[in-house]
């Protein structure tokens, strides 16, 4: 897809669709309830993103304590950052997308699916495969000497 078209769609099309739905909802329930609803979703979303962020941060620390690279958790943190941004924007469509990505199992599944479709990672291994892989780790011991030490 053309990057200019994507830019136009994101920065012109999405606000226009959001404005359309805000006007439609405002005409049904009134202006003040619509404003209250947009503020409420922003506050609720911010609180939920904060809680999910702390949870993701604790998983990052746990992975690092085990000596593993927390790559997937870091990707989840990036997705949560985008979710927080989407939930702070006034509008119902961005709120729906933000709230969908706040459901942890759904977020992990969609993130894994996106990474697989992009060719970044292969199919996710089951927990049984991971336990077998951890038993197969090998430590290769050896000795070395520097060339400068020989002189």
N, C-alpha and C positions, 0 to 999 in steps of 0.2 A: 504494500500500500504506500502511496505517495506520502512522505512525511509532512508536506505542506497541507495536504488534505486532512490528515490526522490532526494536525495542529488546529486547523480551521474547525474541525468537528468538535474537538475538545473545548476550545476557548470561545466558540461562538454558538455551536449547536447545543451543548449541554446547558449553558445558562438560559438559552431560549426555551428549552424543554422544561427546565426547572421553573422558570417564570410562568409558563403556561399552566403547570400543575398548581403552583401557588395561587394563581388567579382563580382556577377552577375550585380548589378547596376553599379559598376565601369566599367565593360566592355561595358555597353550600353551607359553611359553618360560621362565616363572619370573619372580619379582619382580625379582631383581637384574639379569638381562639386560634387562628392560623399562626399569628405571631407567637403566641404562647407555645404552640405545638413545636414550632421551629426552634425556639429557645430551649424547650424541654428536651428535645432530641439531641441538641448540641451538648447540654449539660449531662444527660444520661450517657451519651456516647463518650464524652470526655472521661467520665468516671469509669466506664467499662474498659476503655482503652488503657487507662492508668492501671487498673487491676490486672488486665491481661499482660501489660508490659512488665509489671513486677513478677508475674508468673514466668514469663519468657526469660527475664533476667536471671531468675533463680535456676532455670534449666540451663542457661548459658554457663553460670558459675559451676553447676554440677558437672557439666561436660568438661569444663576446663580443669576441675579438680581431679577428674578421672584421666586426664591427659588426652582427651579427645578434642578435635576441632569442632566448635559449635556452629558449623556452617549453616545447617538447616534452621537452627534457632535464630541465627542472625538474619536469615531471610524472613523468618516470621516477624522479627522486630521491625524490619523494613516495611513489611505488609501492614503491621500495626501502625506505623507512622503514617502511611498513606490513608489507613482507615480513620485515624484521628483527624487528618486534614479533610477527608470527605464528610465526616460527621460535623465538623465545624462550619462547613459551607451551608448556607441556608438553601433548603430544598429537600424534596422528599425522595427523589431518585438517588441522589448521592447518599442520603441517609440509609436507604434500603441496601445499597451496595456496601456501605460501611458496616452496617449491622450484620450482613451476611458473612463478611470476613471476620467478624468478632466471635463467631462460633468456632471454638478451637478445633474440633475434629474436621469440620468442613473447611476451615482455613488450611489445615495441614494437607488435606486431600487435594484441594484446589492448587495449593502451592506445589505439591509433588507432581500433580498432573501437568501443570504448566512447565515445570522443569523437565519432565519427560518429553513433552511435546516439543520443547525447544532444543532437545538433544543435549541438555546439560548433564542429566543423570539418567541412569538406566532404571529398570523396574525396581521398586522398593523391595528389599529382601525381607523375608519374614523373620520373626524373633528367633526361630529355630536355626535358620541359616546364619544369623549373626552370632549365636552362641557357638556354632561349629567353627565359624571363622575366627573367633577369639581364641579357641583352643588350638588352632593351627598356627598361631603366631610363633615365629622363630626368632631367637636371639642369636646373632652371629658374633662371636667373640674373636678377637684377633689382636695382634700387636703391630705397632708401626714404629718407624724411626724416621727422623727428619734428615734430609740430605745435608743440612748445615751441621748437624751433630757429627757426621762422619769426618769432616775436614779438620 
